[in-house]
Amino acid sequence: MPDFPMNISIPEAVAALEAALPRPVEEHRPLAQARGRVLSQDLTALCDHPGLDDSALDGIAVRLEDTREADEARPVTLEVIGESRAGAAFGGKLEAGQAVRIYTGAPVPSGADGIVPVERLAFEANRVRVLAPGRAQDIRRQGSDFAVGDLGLPRGTLLRPPALALAAAMGYATLPVWRPWRVALLSTGDEVREPGEALEPGQVYDSNLYGLAALLEEMGVQAVRLPHALDTPEALTAALGPLGEVDLLLTSGGVSMGRYDLVRDLLIDQGQVDFWKVRIRPGGPAILGRWRDLPVFGLPGNPVSALVVFEVIVRPALLRAQGHTGEPHRFTQAVSRSHFRSVEGKTAFWRALLSREGESFAAYAYHNQLSSGLRGLATSNALVVVEPGLEVRPGDTVQAMWL
């Protein structure tokens, strides 16, 4: 019997990979270079937003008591004494019977306590006929979005575009973030060739290297592409020579039950194995171990298996090891329009197309669910999650993970 866990659950695999990664390193990066990073410290606001009372729309700033009775049948006429626009506030004070023309984001002048939208106004030279009462709720109060000292973005936030916009609005030019993971990528197999080379019978192009590198780089991870390794112990050992400063080695191929699954053999015989095999379909033979103190996560060689295991296990582990507490993927419920079969003892992730039908989404299975069927993954927009023993038939509600 092996002295390492086998056939573990997906959450156990994520937790094991997270624990195997080294402690993250903090650095400070300019705002424009922080996309996809994870915050290493809380960010509190350095300013109020809005910085003063301003208008939520175009119109006029008024005293509410002057427009209380205004309607289309009995408009109120006010004197327009100036304007206020963003970056150029009106400097005076509003008195009874007066109005100031105002634009979205402009400071509300002293004396005004309401806004009338431009659609309810008729301008005549320096006067305006008001066809509706002013509204206090159309004034955005100073600090109503956030005030100095408010927690805007907590440690562990993944810096997607809205979070970066908020960081900028709070006054930050540089951000404290975790240094990107450095992940080495190694493809194995005698049959694997570089795209563009001539293929002999039985050979395939190396889609895993490019797909996995793109997924890593999309996350802001530094992908280090290693030369392809043939299926010999000597070639594999040579490929795993001096790797430089990397945090994780991600391999594809060589982890299943065959005679030439040499990544598995290398970790078992000369390294360390933390687990082998996960209760997932596709991608069950995944393995985690260490080689010369470097964490190694071995993905199956079939391209769909490699990419699905990355999404379900590797991506969450890389994020959580940097303190990210949010969900790494978006999920939605959908009505199944196809049969999605269950796999005994495994959680299955089947390629599907989600489409909007009325008030909900419908899930259609891609016709080819083989682990080598890469076109289905490229043309699908979701993976339907089927727990063991829960066969999904047309009309059933399913959980789907957006790709």
TORKOL-4160 file (C-alpha; in steps of 0.2 Angstrom, whole numbers, padded with zeros to 4 digits, m for minus):
403
<pt num="1" X="0000" Y="0000" Z="0000"/>
<pt num="2" X="0006" Y="0018" Z="m0004"/>
<pt num="3" X="0011" Y="0029" Z="0011"/>
<pt num="4" X="0002" Y="0044" Z="0003"/>
<pt num="5" X="m0016" Y="0048" Z="0001"/>
<pt num="6" X="m0025" Y="0042" Z="m0015"/>
<pt num="7" X="m0042" Y="0047" Z="m0023"/>
<pt num="8" X="m0044" Y="0062" Z="m0012"/>
<pt num="9" X="m0058" Y="0075" Z="m0014"/>
<pt num="10" X="m0057" Y="0091" Z="m0024"/>
<pt num="11" X="m0057" Y="0103" Z="m0008"/>
<pt num="12" X="m0043" Y="0092" Z="m0001"/>
<pt num="13" X="m0033" Y="0093" Z="m0017"/>
<pt num="14" X="m0035" Y="0112" Z="m0017"/>
<pt num="15" X="m0030" Y="0113" Z="0002"/>
<pt num="16" X="m0015" Y="0102" Z="m0001"/>
<pt num="17" X="m0008" Y="0112" Z="m0016"/>
<pt num="18" X="m0012" Y="0129" Z="m0006"/>
<pt num="19" X="m0002" Y="0122" Z="0009"/>
<pt num="20" X="0013" Y="0116" Z="m0003"/>
<pt num="21" X="0016" Y="0133" Z="m0010"/>
<pt num="22" X="0029" Y="0145" Z="m0002"/>
<pt num="23" X="0024" Y="0160" Z="0008"/>
<pt num="24" X="0020" Y="0174" Z="m0004"/>
<pt num="25" X="0031" Y="0189" Z="m0005"/>
<pt num="26" X="0025" Y="0207" Z="m0003"/>
<pt num="27" X="0029" Y="0221" Z="m0015"/>
<pt num="28" X="0022" Y="0238" Z="m0020"/>
<pt num="29" X="0017" Y="0241" Z="m0038"/>
<pt num="30" X="0010" Y="0256" Z="m0048"/>
<pt num="31" X="m0008" Y="0256" Z="m0050"/>
<pt num="32" X="m0007" Y="0253" Z="m0068"/>
<pt num="33" X="0003" Y="0237" Z="m0065"/>
<pt num="34" X="m0008" Y="0229" Z="m0052"/>
<pt num="35" X="m0021" Y="0221" Z="m0062"/>
<pt num="36" X="m0024" Y="0203" Z="m0057"/>
<pt num="37" X="m0014" Y="0205" Z="m0041"/>
<pt num="38" X="m0020" Y="0201" Z="m0024"/>
<pt num="39" X="m0019" Y="0215" Z="m0010"/>
<pt num="40" X="m0007" Y="0211" Z="0004"/>
<pt num="41" X="m0014" Y="0225" Z="0015"/>
<pt num="42" X="m0031" Y="0233" Z="0019"/>
<pt num="43" X="m0034" Y="0250" Z="0009"/>
<pt num="44" X="m0043" Y="0264" Z="0018"/>
<pt num="45" X="m0049" Y="0279" Z="0009"/>
<pt num="46" X="m0037" Y="0294" Z="0008"/>
<pt num="47" X="m0050" Y="0306" Z="0003"/>
<pt num="48" X="m0069" Y="0308" Z="0004"/>
<pt num="49" X="m0080" Y="0303" Z="m0011"/>
<pt num="50" X="m0088" Y="0314" Z="m0017"/>
<pt num="51" X="m0076" Y="0327" Z="m0010"/>
<pt num="52" X="m0091" Y="0339" Z="m0007"/>
<pt num="53" X="m0110" Y="0339" Z="m0011"/>
<pt num="54" X="m0112" Y="0337" Z="m0029"/>
<pt num="55" X="m0126" Y="0335" Z="m0042"/>
<pt num="56" X="m0131" Y="0318" Z="m0048"/>
<pt num="57" X="m0138" Y="0325" Z="m0064"/>
<pt num="58" X="m0139" Y="0340" Z="m0076"/>
<pt num="59" X="m0152" Y="0353" Z="m0072"/>
<pt num="60" X="m0153" Y="0367" Z="m0059"/>
<pt num="61" X="m0149" Y="0369" Z="m0041"/>
<pt num="62" X="m0163" Y="0377" Z="m0031"/>
<pt num="63" X="m0170" Y="0380" Z="m0014"/>
<pt num="64" X="m0183" Y="0367" Z="m0012"/>
<pt num="65" X="m0196" Y="0379" Z="m0004"/>
<pt num="66" X="m0195" Y="0389" Z="m0021"/>
<pt num="67" X="m0201" Y="0374" Z="m0032"/>
<pt num="68" X="m0212" Y="0365" Z="m0020"/>
<pt num="69" X="m0228" Y="0369" Z="m0029"/>
<pt num="70" X="m0221" Y="0368" Z="m0047"/>
<pt num="71" X="m0229" Y="0357" Z="m0060"/>
<pt num="72" X="m0233" Y="0358" Z="m0079"/>
<pt num="73" X="m0249" Y="0367" Z="m0076"/>
<pt num="74" X="m0242" Y="0380" Z="m0064"/>
<pt num="75" X="m0223" Y="0381" Z="m0068"/>
<pt num="76" X="m0212" Y="0392" Z="m0056"/>
<pt num="77" X="m0201" Y="0405" Z="m0064"/>
<pt num="78" X="m0184" Y="0407" Z="m0056"/>
<pt num="79" X="m0169" Y="0419" Z="m0060"/>
<pt num="80" X="m0153" Y="0410" Z="m0067"/>
<pt num="81" X="m0139" Y="0418" Z="m0059"/>
<pt num="82" X="m0124" Y="0407" Z="m0064"/>
<pt num="83" X="m0118" Y="0390" Z="m0067"/>
<pt num="84" X="m0109" Y="0376" Z="m0058"/>
<pt num="85" X="m0099" Y="0363" Z="m0067"/>
<pt num="86" X="m0086" Y="0350" Z="m0062"/>
<pt num="87" X="m0070" Y="0359" Z="m0059"/>
<pt num="88" X="m0078" Y="0376" Z="m0059"/>
<pt num="89" X="m0090" Y="0379" Z="m0044"/>
<pt num="90" X="m0102" Y="0393" Z="m0043"/>
<pt num="91" X="m0095" Y="0405" Z="m0030"/>
<pt num="92" X="m0110" Y="0414" Z="m0024"/>
<pt num="93" X="m0125" Y="0410" Z="m0013"/>
<pt num="94" X="m0142" Y="0406" Z="m0019"/>
<pt num="95" X="m0156" Y="0417" Z="m0013"/>
<pt num="96" X="m0175" Y="0416" Z="m0014"/>
<pt num="97" X="m0181" Y="0415" Z="m0032"/>
<pt num="98" X="m0164" Y="0411" Z="m0039"/>
<pt num="99" X="m0157" Y="0395" Z="m0047"/>
<pt num="100" X="m0140" Y="0390" Z="m0053"/>
<pt num="101" X="m0138" Y="0379" Z="m0069"/>
<pt num="102" X="m0128" Y="0364" Z="m0064"/>
<pt num="103" X="m0121" Y="0349" Z="m0072"/>
<pt num="104" X="m0118" Y="0331" Z="m0067"/>
<pt num="105" X="m0103" Y="0330" Z="m0054"/>
<pt num="106" X="m0103" Y="0349" Z="m0051"/>
<pt num="107" X="m0103" Y="0356" Z="m0033"/>
<pt num="108" X="m0119" Y="0361" Z="m0026"/>
<pt num="109" X="m0119" Y="0380" Z="m0023"/>
<pt num="110" X="m0122" Y="0387" Z="m0005"/>
<pt num="111" X="m0140" Y="0390" Z="m0001"/>
<pt num="112" X="m0146" Y="0376" Z="m0013"/>
<pt num="113" X="m0154" Y="0360" Z="m0006"/>
<pt num="114" X="m0162" Y="0352" Z="m0021"/>
<pt num="115" X="m0160" Y="0348" Z="m0040"/>
<pt num="116" X="m0172" Y="0349" Z="m0054"/>
<pt num="117" X="m0168" Y="0339" Z="m0069"/>
<pt num="118" X="m0165" Y="0347" Z="m0086"/>
<pt num="119" X="m0179" Y="0337" Z="m0093"/>
<pt num="120" X="m0192" Y="0347" Z="m0082"/>
<pt num="121" X="m0185" Y="0364" Z="m0087"/>
<pt num="122" X="m0188" Y="0378" Z="m0100"/>
<pt num="123" X="m0175" Y="0391" Z="m0101"/>
<pt num="124" X="m0178" Y="0408" Z="m0107"/>
<pt num="125" X="m0163" Y="0420" Z="m0107"/>
<pt num="126" X="m0158" Y="0422" Z="m0089"/>
<pt num="127" X="m0174" Y="0414" Z="m0082"/>
<pt num="128" X="m0180" Y="0396" Z="m0081"/>
<pt num="129" X="m0198" Y="0389" Z="m0080"/>
<pt num="130" X="m0198" Y="0375" Z="m0068"/>
<pt num="131" X="m0211" Y="0361" Z="m0072"/>
<pt num="132" X="m0207" Y="0349" Z="m0057"/>
<pt num="133" X="m0202" Y="0351" Z="m0038"/>
<pt num="134" X="m0183" Y="0350" Z="m0034"/>
<pt num="135" X="m0177" Y="0334" Z="m0026"/>
<pt num="136" X="m0165" Y="0333" Z="m0012"/>
<pt num="137" X="m0160" Y="0315" Z="m0016"/>
<pt num="138" X="m0152" Y="0321" Z="m0032"/>
<pt num="139" X="m0138" Y="0329" Z="m0022"/>
<pt num="140" X="m0124" Y="0316" Z="m0018"/>
<pt num="141" X="m0118" Y="0321" Z="m0001"/>
<pt num="142" X="m0099" Y="0323" Z="0003"/>
<pt num="143" X="m0092" Y="0306" Z="0008"/>
<pt num="144" X="m0108" Y="0296" Z="0004"/>
<pt num="145" X="m0098" Y="0284" Z="m0006"/>
<pt num="146" X="m0084" Y="0283" Z="0006"/>
<pt num="147" X="m0075" Y="0295" Z="0018"/>
<pt num="148" X="m0057" Y="0297" Z="0024"/>
<pt num="149" X="m0052" Y="0282" Z="0034"/>
<pt num="150" X="m0066" Y="0270" Z="0028"/>
<pt num="151" X="m0061" Y="0253" Z="0023"/>
<pt num="152" X="m0062" Y="0252" Z="0004"/>
<pt num="153" X="m0053" Y="0236" Z="m0001"/>
<pt num="154" X="m0048" Y="0223" Z="0012"/>
<pt num="155" X="m0033" Y="0212" Z="0011"/>
<pt num="156" X="m0035" Y="0198" Z="0000"/>
<pt num="157" X="m0045" Y="0207" Z="m0013"/>
<pt num="158" X="m0041" Y="0201" Z="m0031"/>
<pt num="159" X="m0038" Y="0217" Z="m0041"/>
<pt num="160" X="m0050" Y="0217" Z="m0055"/>
<pt num="161" X="m0054" Y="0233" Z="m0065"/>
<pt num="162" X="m0068" Y="0239" Z="m0053"/>
<pt num="163" X="m0057" Y="0237" Z="m0038"/>
<pt num="164" X="m0042" Y="0246" Z="m0047"/>
<pt num="165" X="m0054" Y="0260" Z="m0051"/>
<pt num="166" X="m0059" Y="0261" Z="m0032"/>
<pt num="167" X="m0041" Y="0261" Z="m0027"/>
<pt num="168" X="m0038" Y="0276" Z="m0039"/>
<pt num="169" X="m0053" Y="0285" Z="m0032"/>
<pt num="170" X="m0047" Y="0283" Z="m0014"/>
<pt num="171" X="m0031" Y="0291" Z="m0019"/>
<pt num="172" X="m0018" Y="0277" Z="m0021"/>
<pt num="173" X="m0004" Y="0278" Z="m0034"/>
<pt num="174" X="0004" Y="0262" Z="m0029"/>
<pt num="175" X="m0003" Y="0247" Z="m0021"/>
<pt num="176" X="0003" Y="0234" Z="m0008"/>
<pt num="177" X="0002" Y="0217" Z="m0017"/>
<pt num="178" X="0009" Y="0200" Z="m0017"/>
<pt num="179" X="0022" Y="0196" Z="m0029"/>
<pt num="180" X="0016" Y="0185" Z="m0044"/>
<pt num="181" X="0019" Y="0167" Z="m0042"/>
<pt num="182" X="0032" Y="0160" Z="m0054"/>
<pt num="183" X="0026" Y="0144" Z="m0061"/>
<pt num="184" X="0037" Y="0133" Z="m0072"/>
<pt num="185" X="0028" Y="0123" Z="m0086"/>
<pt num="186" X="0034" Y="0106" Z="m0092"/>
<pt num="187" X="0026" Y="0096" Z="m0106"/>
<pt num="188" X="0031" Y="0077" Z="m0107"/>
<pt num="189" X="0028" Y="0064" Z="m0120"/>
<pt num="190" X="0037" Y="0056" Z="m0135"/>
<pt num="191" X="0022" Y="0060" Z="m0146"/>
<pt num="192" X="0022" Y="0079" Z="m0142"/>
<pt num="193" X="0028" Y="0091" Z="m0155"/>
<pt num="194" X="0030" Y="0110" Z="m0156"/>
<pt num="195" X="0016" Y="0119" Z="m0166"/>
<pt num="196" X="0022" Y="0122" Z="m0184"/>
<pt num="197" X="0033" Y="0107" Z="m0185"/>
<pt num="198" X="0029" Y="0092" Z="m0196"/>
<pt num="199" X="0018" Y="0079" Z="m0188"/>
<pt num="200" X="0022" Y="0060" Z="m0190"/>
<pt num="201" X="0008" Y="0047" Z="m0188"/>
<pt num="202" X="0003" Y="0047" Z="m0169"/>
<pt num="203" X="0011" Y="0063" Z="m0165"/>
<pt num="204" X="0001" Y="0079" Z="m0158"/>
<pt num="205" X="0005" Y="0097" Z="m0156"/>
<pt num="206" X="0009" Y="0104" Z="m0138"/>
<pt num="207" X="m0008" Y="0112" Z="m0134"/>
<pt num="208" X="m0006" Y="0110" Z="m0115"/>
<pt num="209" X="0009" Y="0122" Z="m0114"/>
<pt num="210" X="0001" Y="0136" Z="m0123"/>
<pt num="211" X="m0016" Y="0134" Z="m0114"/>
<pt num="212" X="m0009" Y="0133" Z="m0097"/>
<pt num="213" X="0003" Y="0147" Z="m0100"/>
<pt num="214" X="m0011" Y="0158" Z="m0106"/>
<pt num="215" X="m0022" Y="0153" Z="m0090"/>
<pt num="216" X="m0007" Y="0158" Z="m0079"/>
<pt num="217" X="m0003" Y="0174" Z="m0087"/>
<pt num="218" X="m0021" Y="0179" Z="m0087"/>
<pt num="219" X="m0020" Y="0178" Z="m0068"/>
<pt num="220" X="m0004" Y="0188" Z="m0068"/>
<pt num="221" X="0007" Y="0173" Z="m0064"/>
<pt num="222" X="0024" Y="0172" Z="m0072"/>
<pt num="223" X="0024" Y="0157" Z="m0083"/>
<pt num="224" X="0041" Y="0149" Z="m0086"/>
<pt num="225" X="0041" Y="0138" Z="m0101"/>
<pt num="226" X="0053" Y="0123" Z="m0100"/>
<pt num="227" X="0059" Y="0113" Z="m0115"/>
<pt num="228" X="0048" Y="0098" Z="m0119"/>
<pt num="229" X="0054" Y="0081" Z="m0111"/>
<pt num="230" X="0054" Y="0065" Z="m0119"/>
<pt num="231" X="0048" Y="0049" Z="m0110"/>
<pt num="232" X="0064" Y="0043" Z="m0103"/>
<pt num="233" X="0070" Y="0045" Z="m0085"/>
<pt num="234" X="0086" Y="0054" Z="m0091"/>
<pt num="235" X="0076" Y="0067" Z="m0102"/>
<pt num="236" X="0064" Y="0070" Z="m0088"/>
<pt num="237" X="0078" Y="0073" Z="m0075"/>
<pt num="238" X="0088" Y="0084" Z="m0087"/>
<pt num="239" X="0072" Y="0095" Z="m0090"/>
<pt num="240" X="0070" Y="0096" Z="m0071"/>
<pt num="241" X="0088" Y="0103" Z="m0069"/>
<pt num="242" X="0091" Y="0121" Z="m0064"/>
<pt num="243" X="0074" Y="0129" Z="m0064"/>
<pt num="244" X="0079" Y="0145" Z="m0057"/>
<pt num="245" X="0068" Y="0154" Z="m0044"/>
<pt num="246" X="0051" Y="0147" Z="m0046"/>
<pt num="247" X="0037" Y="0143" Z="m0034"/>
<pt num="248" X="0029" Y="0128" Z="m0042"/>
<pt num="249" X="0032" Y="0116" Z="m0056"/>
<pt num="250" X="0017" Y="0112" Z="m0066"/>
<pt num="251" X="0019" Y="0097" Z="m0078"/>
<pt num="252" X="0007" Y="0089" Z="m0090"/>
<pt num="253" X="0007" Y="0071" Z="m0094"/>
<pt num="254" X="0016" Y="0056" Z="m0086"/>
<pt num="255" X="0005" Y="0054" Z="m0071"/>
<pt num="256" X="m0007" Y="0040" Z="m0075"/>
<pt num="257" X="m0005" Y="0021" Z="m0073"/>
<pt num="258" X="0005" Y="0017" Z="m0088"/>
<pt num="259" X="0023" Y="0011" Z="m0090"/>
<pt num="260" X="0029" Y="0028" Z="m0097"/>
<pt num="261" X="0021" Y="0039" Z="m0084"/>
<pt num="262" X="0038" Y="0045" Z="m0078"/>
<pt num="263" X="0032" Y="0060" Z="m0068"/>
<pt num="264" X="0023" Y="0049" Z="m0056"/>
<pt num="265" X="0038" Y="0037" Z="m0055"/>
<pt num="266" X="0050" Y="0051" Z="m0052"/>
<pt num="267" X="0040" Y="0058" Z="m0037"/>
<pt num="268" X="0037" Y="0041" Z="m0029"/>
<pt num="269" X="0054" Y="0034" Z="m0031"/>
<pt num="270" X="0065" Y="0050" Z="m0029"/>
<pt num="271" X="0054" Y="0064" Z="m0023"/>
<pt num="272" X="0039" Y="0065" Z="m0011"/>
<pt num="273" X="0021" Y="0062" Z="m0015"/>
<pt num="274" X="0007" Y="0072" Z="m0005"/>
<pt num="275" X="m0007" Y="0064" Z="m0015"/>
<pt num="276" X="m0011" Y="0054" Z="m0031"/>
<pt num="277" X="m0028" Y="0054" Z="m0039"/>
<pt num="278" X="m0042" Y="0066" Z="m0036"/>
<pt num="279" X="m0061" Y="0062" Z="m0037"/>
<pt num="280" X="m0064" Y="0072" Z="m0052"/>
<pt num="281" X="m0069" Y="0069" Z="m0070"/>
<pt num="282" X="m0060" Y="0073" Z="m0081"/>
<pt num="283" X="m0042" Y="0074" Z="m0074"/>
<pt num="284" X="m0042" Y="0060" Z="m0060"/>
<pt num="285" X="m0024" Y="0055" Z="m0061"/>
<pt num="286" X="m0017" Y="0072" Z="m0055"/>
<pt num="287" X="m0003" Y="0071" Z="m0042"/>
<pt num="288" X="0005" Y="0083" Z="m0030"/>
<pt num="289" X="0023" Y="0081" Z="m0023"/>
<pt num="290" X="0040" Y="0088" Z="m0021"/>
<pt num="291" X="0056" Y="0087" Z="m0031"/>
<pt num="292" X="0071" Y="0094" Z="m0023"/>
<pt num="293" X="0060" Y="0105" Z="m0011"/>
<pt num="294" X="0050" Y="0112" Z="m0026"/>
<pt num="295" X="0032" Y="0109" Z="m0026"/>
<pt num="296" X="0026" Y="0099" Z="m0041"/>
<pt num="297" X="0008" Y="0097" Z="m0047"/>
<pt num="298" X="0006" Y="0085" Z="m0061"/>
<pt num="299" X="m0008" Y="0087" Z="m0073"/>
<pt num="300" X="m0014" Y="0073" Z="m0085"/>
<pt num="301" X="m0009" Y="0074" Z="m0103"/>
<pt num="302" X="m0026" Y="0075" Z="m0111"/>
<pt num="303" X="m0029" Y="0093" Z="m0115"/>
<pt num="304" X="m0046" Y="0094" Z="m0108"/>
<pt num="305" X="m0041" Y="0086" Z="m0092"/>
<pt num="306" X="m0026" Y="0097" Z="m0090"/>
<pt num="307" X="m0036" Y="0113" Z="m0092"/>
<pt num="308" X="m0051" Y="0108" Z="m0082"/>
<pt num="309" X="m0040" Y="0102" Z="m0067"/>
<pt num="310" X="m0031" Y="0119" Z="m0068"/>
<pt num="311" X="m0047" Y="0128" Z="m0067"/>
<pt num="312" X="m0055" Y="0118" Z="m0053"/>
<pt num="313" X="m0039" Y="0115" Z="m0042"/>
<pt num="314" X="m0024" Y="0125" Z="m0047"/>
<pt num="315" X="m0032" Y="0142" Z="m0049"/>
<pt num="316" X="m0041" Y="0142" Z="m0032"/>
<pt num="317" X="m0025" Y="0136" Z="m0024"/>
<pt num="318" X="m0014" Y="0149" Z="m0031"/>
<pt num="319" X="m0027" Y="0163" Z="m0026"/>
<pt num="320" X="m0030" Y="0156" Z="m0009"/>
<pt num="321" X="m0012" Y="0155" Z="m0005"/>
<pt num="322" X="m0011" Y="0174" Z="m0007"/>
<pt num="323" X="m0025" Y="0176" Z="0005"/>
<pt num="324" X="m0039" Y="0179" Z="m0008"/>
<pt num="325" X="m0056" Y="0174" Z="0000"/>
<pt num="326" X="m0068" Y="0176" Z="m0014"/>
<pt num="327" X="m0074" Y="0163" Z="m0026"/>
<pt num="328" X="m0061" Y="0160" Z="m0041"/>
<pt num="329" X="m0076" Y="0157" Z="m0053"/>
<pt num="330" X="m0093" Y="0163" Z="m0056"/>
<pt num="331" X="m0107" Y="0150" Z="m0054"/>
<pt num="332" X="m0125" Y="0150" Z="m0060"/>
<pt num="333" X="m0140" Y="0139" Z="m0060"/>
<pt num="334" X="m0147" Y="0133" Z="m0076"/>
<pt num="335" X="m0161" Y="0122" Z="m0083"/>
<pt num="336" X="m0153" Y="0107" Z="m0092"/>
<pt num="337" X="m0158" Y="0104" Z="m0110"/>
<pt num="338" X="m0147" Y="0088" Z="m0111"/>
<pt num="339" X="m0143" Y="0073" Z="m0102"/>
<pt num="340" X="m0127" Y="0075" Z="m0091"/>
<pt num="341" X="m0122" Y="0059" Z="m0083"/>
<pt num="342" X="m0114" Y="0056" Z="m0066"/>
<pt num="343" X="m0098" Y="0047" Z="m0063"/>
<pt num="344" X="m0097" Y="0034" Z="m0049"/>
<pt num="345" X="m0087" Y="0042" Z="m0034"/>
<pt num="346" X="m0082" Y="0057" Z="m0044"/>
<pt num="347" X="m0087" Y="0075" Z="m0047"/>
<pt num="348" X="m0089" Y="0078" Z="m0065"/>
<pt num="349" X="m0087" Y="0094" Z="m0075"/>
<pt num="350" X="m0095" Y="0092" Z="m0092"/>
<pt num="351" X="m0093" Y="0105" Z="m0106"/>
<pt num="352" X="m0109" Y="0115" Z="m0110"/>
<pt num="353" X="m0116" Y="0130" Z="m0118"/>
<pt num="354" X="m0126" Y="0141" Z="m0107"/>
<pt num="355" X="m0139" Y="0152" Z="m0116"/>
<pt num="356" X="m0152" Y="0164" Z="m0110"/>
<pt num="357" X="m0170" Y="0158" Z="m0112"/>
<pt num="358" X="m0183" Y="0169" Z="m0104"/>
<pt num="359" X="m0178" Y="0173" Z="m0086"/>
<pt num="360" X="m0166" Y="0159" Z="m0084"/>
<pt num="361" X="m0151" Y="0150" Z="m0092"/>
<pt num="362" X="m0152" Y="0134" Z="m0101"/>
<pt num="363" X="m0138" Y="0122" Z="m0102"/>
<pt num="364" X="m0134" Y="0112" Z="m0118"/>
<pt num="365" X="m0121" Y="0098" Z="m0117"/>
<pt num="366" X="m0107" Y="0098" Z="m0130"/>
<pt num="367" X="m0108" Y="0082" Z="m0140"/>
<pt num="368" X="m0090" Y="0076" Z="m0137"/>
<pt num="369" X="m0085" Y="0074" Z="m0119"/>
<pt num="370" X="m0069" Y="0064" Z="m0122"/>
<pt num="371" X="m0054" Y="0071" Z="m0112"/>
<pt num="372" X="m0045" Y="0073" Z="m0129"/>
<pt num="373" X="m0060" Y="0084" Z="m0136"/>
<pt num="374" X="m0052" Y="0101" Z="m0135"/>
<pt num="375" X="m0063" Y="0109" Z="m0147"/>
<pt num="376" X="m0078" Y="0107" Z="m0136"/>
<pt num="377" X="m0069" Y="0116" Z="m0122"/>
<pt num="378" X="m0064" Y="0130" Z="m0133"/>
<pt num="379" X="m0082" Y="0133" Z="m0139"/>
<pt num="380" X="m0091" Y="0130" Z="m0123"/>
<pt num="381" X="m0094" Y="0144" Z="m0111"/>
<pt num="382" X="m0097" Y="0134" Z="m0095"/>
<pt num="383" X="m0094" Y="0117" Z="m0086"/>
<pt num="384" X="m0109" Y="0109" Z="m0079"/>
<pt num="385" X="m0105" Y="0101" Z="m0062"/>
<pt num="386" X="m0113" Y="0084" Z="m0058"/>
<pt num="387" X="m0110" Y="0076" Z="m0041"/>
<pt num="388" X="m0108" Y="0057" Z="m0040"/>
<pt num="389" X="m0125" Y="0048" Z="m0041"/>
<pt num="390" X="m0135" Y="0063" Z="m0046"/>
<pt num="391" X="m0139" Y="0060" Z="m0065"/>
<pt num="392" X="m0145" Y="0075" Z="m0073"/>
<pt num="393" X="m0159" Y="0074" Z="m0086"/>
<pt num="394" X="m0168" Y="0087" Z="m0097"/>
<pt num="395" X="m0178" Y="0099" Z="m0086"/>
<pt num="396" X="m0167" Y="0097" Z="m0071"/>
<pt num="397" X="m0159" Y="0112" Z="m0063"/>
<pt num="398" X="m0140" Y="0111" Z="m0064"/>
<pt num="399" X="m0125" Y="0121" Z="m0056"/>
<pt num="400" X="m0114" Y="0128" Z="m0070"/>
<pt num="401" X="m0097" Y="0136" Z="m0068"/>
<pt num="402" X="m0093" Y="0150" Z="m0081"/>
<pt num="403" X="m0077" Y="0148" Z="m0091"/>
